[in-house]
């Protein structure tokens, strides 16, 4: 009876690895595309996703962070139907992240709703492997959720070598972080609980890794109500978007959601700019999606996009049943 030689595998985030395998098997994404979009050597992807398990012996956590950034950005794009681009917000966030990393400080970035904070963070996470981007929700903003996310991202799952308690896991986390080159970026940081912020202050005290907290004006209130947190947030910047930046982003939205726009691109972009008041990009996406739906109806055959824009002005506009 033949025996199969044992293959040495290496620790990884097994659940996340299975998610990537699921993208390949259920959505038809090739390993080559995954490597290209996440800017990782195809050989590393092949080793990481081997049928035998993770065969990559290097810094697995580093590449898992880069793959997570790609997956999160992809999910944002699928939700909106618009590919993320290097926007004004993304460029500014990259600069701010570099500053907190260089100075090894904690900082805030304030931006109004719809200016592109989440897309900018997603772009940053994909472009810069050293940026560990965490998208905060009400559920994921608790102390337990943030602590658990950091444990998982750095492969800490209660192994016997460092125990099962949070104290022992935290000690291992700090040890691994001191050997890692990362900058923490928290999108929608105004949703973090006070307990989670205190935990992150503790991580910063022990590692001095740069941390960037991105949110709306509410972030100022959340981070100034406690003296311990406020004393560490000495760096604050605001995201700024010019009219030219806004028009470029809206033109990208129009072209992405209405691929057959052709000669009406400029006219529809102007209409959408007025609709957005220069900032409300989600309103633009909703209007463009309504227009695309209306264009599918036989009742609208022959209508141009400007006519469909006006027809979609009713918030309840839907294409009549054919």
MIDRENGU-324342 format. One record per residue (C-alpha): x, y, z; residue in one letter. Coordinates in Angstrom, 2 decimals, padded with zeros to 5 digits, m for minus. Layout:
NODE      xx      yy      zz res
NODE       X       Y       Z   a
...
! end
This chain:
NODE      xx      yy      zz res
NODE  000.00  000.00  000.00   x
NODE  001.44  003.34 m001.06   x
NODE  001.75  006.09  001.51   x
NODE  001.56  009.73  000.54   x
NODE  004.44  011.91  001.78   x
NODE  003.44  014.42  004.41   x
NODE  003.48  018.03  003.23   x
NODE  004.52  020.73  005.68   x
NODE  001.89  023.45  006.00   x
NODE  002.08  026.77  007.85   x
NODE m000.30  028.72  010.13   x
NODE m002.83  031.05  008.49   x
NODE m006.34  032.43  008.92   x
NODE m008.15  029.26  007.86   x
NODE m011.59  030.88  007.66   x
NODE m010.33  033.70  005.44   x
NODE m008.41  031.23  003.27   x
NODE m011.62  029.24  002.77   x
NODE m013.41  032.44  001.78   x
NODE m010.85  033.03 m000.97   x
NODE m011.20  029.45 m002.17   x
NODE m014.96  030.07 m002.27   x
NODE m014.45  033.08 m004.54   x
NODE m012.54  030.82 m006.92   x
NODE m015.00  027.93 m006.91   x
NODE m018.32  029.82 m006.82   x
NODE m017.55  033.09 m008.60   x
NODE m014.98  031.95 m011.11   x
NODE m012.21  034.32 m009.99   x
NODE m008.89  032.91 m011.11   x
NODE m005.81  032.81 m008.92   x
NODE m004.07  034.94 m011.51   x
NODE m006.72  037.66 m011.24   x
NODE m006.57  037.47 m007.46   x
NODE m002.80  037.90 m007.56   x
NODE m003.01  040.78 m010.02   x
NODE m005.75  042.70 m008.18   x
NODE m004.07  042.27 m004.77   x
NODE m000.57  042.97 m006.15   x
NODE  000.86  039.70 m004.84   x
NODE  003.24  037.32 m006.62   x
NODE  001.15  034.52 m008.24   x
NODE  003.50  031.91 m006.77   x
NODE  002.63  033.06 m003.24   x
NODE m001.10  032.84 m004.03   x
NODE m000.64  029.30 m005.37   x
NODE  001.23  028.23 m002.25   x
NODE m001.25  029.92  000.08   x
NODE m004.29  028.36 m001.63   x
NODE m002.77  024.93 m002.25   x
NODE m005.15  021.98 m001.91   x
NODE m002.84  020.62  000.78   x
NODE m003.10  023.77  002.90   x
NODE m000.97  026.89  003.24   x
NODE  002.46  025.96  001.86   x
NODE  003.83  029.51  002.01   x
NODE  006.55  029.69  004.68   x
NODE  007.04  033.47  004.69   x
NODE  005.11  036.32  006.32   x
NODE  001.60  034.97  005.71   x
NODE m000.08  037.66  007.82   x
NODE  001.37  040.39  005.59   x
NODE m000.21  038.92  002.46   x
NODE m003.47  038.11  004.23   x
NODE m003.75  041.82  005.10   x
NODE m003.25  042.72  001.45   x
NODE m005.81  040.12  000.32   x
NODE m008.34  041.37  002.89   x
NODE m007.96  044.89  001.57   x
NODE m008.69  043.64 m001.95   x
NODE m011.72  041.60 m000.81   x
NODE m013.15  044.54  001.17   x
NODE m012.65  046.92 m001.73   x
NODE m014.25  044.41 m004.11   x
NODE m017.31  044.12 m001.84   x
NODE m017.70  047.90 m001.79   x
NODE m017.49  048.02 m005.58   x
NODE m020.05  045.23 m006.01   x
NODE m022.46  047.00 m003.66   x
NODE m022.28  050.31 m005.51   x
NODE m021.58  049.00 m009.00   x
NODE m018.78  051.57 m009.36   x
NODE m015.10  050.65 m009.34   x
NODE m013.00  052.50 m006.79   x
NODE m010.50  054.96 m008.23   x
NODE m007.69  057.10 m006.88   x
NODE m009.90  059.97 m005.70   x
NODE m009.03  063.19 m003.90   x
NODE m010.06  061.61 m000.59   x
NODE m007.89  058.56 m001.24   x
NODE m004.84  060.69 m002.06   x
NODE m005.27  062.75  001.09   x
NODE m005.78  059.67  003.25   x
NODE m002.58  058.19  001.89   x
NODE m000.70  061.34  002.88   x
NODE m002.28  061.44  006.36   x
NODE m001.51  057.74  006.94   x
NODE  002.12  058.37  005.98   x
NODE  002.28  061.19  008.53   x
NODE  000.96  059.17  011.48   x
NODE  003.22  056.31  010.49   x
NODE  006.30  058.53  010.32   x
NODE  005.51  060.33  013.58   x
NODE  004.23  057.13  015.25   x
NODE  001.15  058.95  016.56   x
NODE m002.63  058.63  016.73   x
NODE m004.57  061.00  014.49   x
NODE m008.06  061.90  013.28   x
NODE m009.36  062.62  009.78   x
NODE m012.74  064.30  009.49   x
NODE m014.83  064.12  006.33   x
NODE m018.48  064.76  005.59   x
NODE m020.74  061.88  004.60   x
NODE m020.36  060.91  000.96   x
NODE m016.98  062.54  000.36   x
NODE m015.38  059.17 m000.29   x
NODE m013.89  058.11  003.04   x
NODE m014.74  054.41  002.77   x
NODE m013.68  054.10 m000.86   x
NODE m010.51  056.01 m000.05   x
NODE m009.71  053.67  002.85   x
NODE m010.39  050.64  000.63   x
NODE m008.07  052.01 m002.06   x
NODE m005.39  052.79  000.55   x
NODE m005.57  049.29  002.01   x
NODE m005.09  047.74 m001.40   x
NODE m002.31  050.07 m002.50   x
NODE m000.29  050.02  000.72   x
NODE  000.28  046.58  002.26   x
NODE  001.48  048.19  005.50   x
NODE m001.94  049.81  006.11   x
NODE m004.22  047.57  008.15   x
NODE m007.70  048.93  007.33   x
NODE m010.60  048.13  009.66   x
NODE m014.14  049.05  008.55   x
NODE m016.14  049.82  011.69   x
NODE m019.83  049.08  012.10   x
NODE m021.97  049.31  015.21   x
NODE m021.43  045.58  015.78   x
NODE m017.70  045.56  014.98   x
NODE m016.93  048.68  016.99   x
NODE m017.07  047.08  020.44   x
NODE m014.01  046.26  022.52   x
NODE m014.52  042.52  022.07   x
NODE m014.97  042.82  018.30   x
NODE m011.89  045.01  017.78   x
NODE m009.73  042.85  020.06   x
NODE m010.94  039.68  018.34   x
NODE m010.31  041.13  014.88   x
NODE m006.71  041.97  015.75   x
NODE m006.15  038.53  017.24   x
NODE m007.47  036.90  014.06   x
NODE m005.52  039.14  011.71   x
NODE m002.28  038.22  013.43   x
NODE m003.06  034.52  013.70   x
NODE m003.70  034.38  017.44   x
NODE m006.31  031.72  018.23   x
NODE m005.53  030.43  021.69   x
NODE m002.71  028.08  020.81   x
NODE m001.14  026.30  023.77   x
NODE  002.15  028.14  023.26   x
NODE  000.68  031.38  024.62   x
NODE m002.49  030.32  026.43   x
NODE m006.18  031.00  025.99   x
NODE m006.88  034.07  028.14   x
NODE m007.15  037.55  026.65   x
NODE m004.18  038.63  028.78   x
NODE m001.96  035.95  027.25   x
NODE m003.30  036.57  023.76   x
NODE m002.74  040.31  024.14   x
NODE  000.87  039.72  025.14   x
NODE  001.36  037.62  022.02   x
NODE m000.37  040.28  019.88   x
NODE  002.00  042.98  021.12   x
NODE  004.98  040.72  020.48   x
NODE  003.88  040.12  016.90   x
NODE  002.99  043.77  016.31   x
NODE  006.45  044.90  017.39   x
NODE  007.86  042.74  014.60   x
NODE  005.30  043.97  012.05   x
NODE  005.38  047.02  009.81   x
NODE  001.77  048.21  010.00   x
NODE m000.26  051.40  010.23   x
NODE m003.79  051.07  011.59   x
NODE m006.58  052.83  009.67   x
NODE m010.12  052.80  011.11   x
NODE m012.89  053.86  008.73   x
NODE m016.16  055.06  010.28   x
NODE m014.19  055.41  013.51   x
NODE m016.98  057.45  015.12   x
NODE m018.72  054.07  015.60   x
NODE m016.00  052.77  017.91   x
NODE m017.05  052.38  021.53   x
NODE m015.15  054.13  024.30   x
NODE m013.93  050.73  025.45   x
NODE m012.57  049.94  021.98   x
NODE m010.79  053.30  021.85   x
NODE m009.22  052.65  025.26   x
NODE m008.06  049.24  024.05   x
NODE m006.47  050.82  020.96   x
NODE m004.78  053.44  023.15   x
NODE m003.29  050.56  025.11   x
NODE m002.06  048.92  021.90   x
NODE m000.52  052.23  020.84   x
NODE  001.18  052.67  024.23   x
NODE  002.77  049.23  023.86   x
NODE  003.78  049.42  020.19   x
NODE  003.79  053.07  019.05   x
NODE  002.39  052.01  015.66   x
NODE  000.69  054.90  013.84   x
NODE m003.11  054.92  014.00   x
NODE m005.47  056.91  011.78   x
NODE m009.13  057.29  012.77   x
NODE m011.41  058.37  009.91   x
NODE m014.96  059.56  010.46   x
NODE m017.55  062.32  010.39   x
NODE m017.75  065.27  012.80   x
NODE m019.07  062.81  015.38   x
NODE m015.52  061.47  015.67   x
NODE m014.47  064.70  017.39   x
NODE m017.10  064.20  020.07   x
NODE m016.30  060.50  020.51   x
NODE m012.57  061.14  020.93   x
NODE m012.70  064.26  023.10   x
NODE m015.15  063.17  025.79   x
NODE m012.43  061.11  027.52   x
NODE m009.19  062.77  028.63   x
NODE m007.04  059.67  028.11   x
NODE m008.18  059.34  024.50   x
NODE m008.18  063.07  023.75   x
NODE m004.61  063.49  025.03   x
NODE m003.39  061.12  022.32   x
NODE m005.35  062.61  019.41   x
NODE m003.05  065.53  018.76   x
NODE m003.20  065.30  014.96   x
NODE m006.44  066.25  013.20   x
NODE m007.00  066.91  009.51   x
NODE m010.07  067.48  007.32   x
NODE m010.68  065.90  003.92   x
NODE m011.07  068.56  001.24   x
NODE m012.68  068.15 m002.17   x
NODE m012.54  070.81 m004.89   x
NODE m015.18  071.28 m007.57   x
NODE m012.81  069.69 m010.11   x
NODE m012.36  066.66 m007.83   x
NODE m016.13  066.28 m007.43   x
NODE m016.80  066.54 m011.17   x
NODE m014.13  063.94 m011.95   x
NODE m015.64  061.50 m009.46   x
NODE m019.19  062.06 m010.75   x
NODE m018.07  061.58 m014.36   x
NODE m016.55  058.27 m013.27   x
NODE m019.86  057.27 m011.65   x
NODE m021.85  058.19 m014.77   x
NODE m019.53  056.28 m017.11   x
NODE m019.53  053.21 m014.83   x
NODE m023.29  052.97 m014.28   x
NODE m024.40  054.11 m017.75   x
NODE m021.82  052.51 m020.08   x
NODE m023.85  053.51 m023.16   x
NODE m023.86  057.21 m022.25   x
NODE m021.66  058.18 m025.24   x
NODE m022.21  061.80 m026.31   x
NODE m024.33  062.70 m023.28   x
NODE m021.58  062.14 m020.71   x
NODE m020.83  065.83 m020.15   x
NODE m024.48  066.89 m020.01   x
NODE m025.49  064.15 m017.58   x
NODE m022.38  064.81 m015.47   x
NODE m023.44  068.46 m015.16   x
NODE m026.96  067.43 m014.11   x
NODE m025.57  065.01 m011.54   x
NODE m023.19  067.63 m010.18   x
NODE m026.12  069.95 m009.51   x
NODE m028.00  067.07 m007.92   x
NODE m025.09  066.25 m005.64   x
NODE m024.51  069.85 m004.57   x
NODE m020.86  068.95 m005.10   x
NODE m020.78  066.31 m002.36   x
NODE m023.76  063.91 m002.20   x
NODE m022.32  061.14 m004.32   x
NODE m024.66  058.48 m002.97   x
NODE m027.61  060.52 m004.29   x
NODE m025.93  060.48 m007.70   x
NODE m025.51  056.70 m007.61   x
NODE m029.18  056.24 m006.71   x
NODE m030.31  058.51 m009.55   x
NODE m028.05  056.78 m012.07   x
NODE m029.29  053.35 m011.03   x
NODE m032.90  054.57 m011.41   x
NODE m032.04  055.83 m014.90   x
NODE m030.50  052.48 m015.84   x
NODE m033.68  050.70 m014.66   x
NODE m035.93  053.07 m016.60   x
NODE m033.87  052.57 m019.75   x
NODE m034.76  048.86 m019.67   x
NODE m038.47  049.57 m020.19   x
NODE m040.01  049.45 m023.67   x
NODE m042.03  052.52 m022.64   x
NODE m038.81  054.56 m022.70   x
NODE m037.46  053.48 m026.06   x
NODE m036.04  056.48 m027.89   x
NODE m035.64  058.66 m024.80   x
NODE m032.24  060.18 m024.19   x
NODE m030.41  060.07 m020.87   x
NODE m031.32  063.65 m019.97   x
NODE m035.00  062.78 m020.30   x
NODE m034.48  059.70 m018.14   x
NODE m032.68  061.85 m015.57   x
NODE m035.77  064.05 m015.28   x
NODE m038.09  061.03 m015.18   x
NODE m036.03  059.49 m012.37   x
NODE m036.34  062.65 m010.29   x
NODE m039.29  061.08 m008.52   x
NODE m037.61  059.15 m005.70   x
NODE m040.10  056.33 m006.21   x
NODE m039.44  056.08 m009.96   x
NODE m039.43  052.52 m011.24   x
NODE m039.64  051.10 m014.73   x
NODE m043.25  050.21 m015.67   x
NODE m043.88  046.49 m016.06   x
NODE m043.63  045.41 m019.67   x
! end
